Amino acid sequence: MNTIDIARAIAWASLAIIGLVTIAPPRWRAPTVVSVHVDRVLTFVLLAMLFAFAYPNNRRAVAIFCILGAVTSEFSQLISRRRHPKLNHALLKVFGALAGVLIGAVIIQFISVERH
C-alpha cells in the first residue's frame, strides 16, 4: 500500500465521518475550542487537503467534488428536523474546501519540486 492509497482511505473515511456528524444531533458532537464558524471552515480545509493529496493529478475534479460536498453537507441537514441549513454556512464550507484544495496543491507542488 503506497502513500496515495493511504491518503485516499483517510480522505474517504473522513468524508464519511463528516457526513455522519452533519446529520447527527448537536449534543452528540465533541465540544470545540474554536468558534463554530472556524470549525466549519477548518473541517473542509482539512478534508479538501486530504482529497488533494489523494488525487494529486485531478485538482479540478477534487475542487468540484469538495465544493459539491460542502454544499451537500449543509443542505443534508434537511433530513433532520432539529437541524437548519443556512446559506452562509454552506459558503463558509465552500471557502474552506477551495482553500484546502489550494493549500494541498501548493504542498504537492513544493514536494515535487524538492524531489527533483
Secondary structure, 3 states (H helix, E strand, C coil): CCHHHHHHHHHHHHHHHHHHHHHCCHHHCCCCCCCHHHHHHHHHHHHHHHHHHHCCCCHHHHHHHHHHHHHHHHHHHHHCCCCCCCHHHHHHHHHHHHHHHHHHHHHHHHHHHHHC
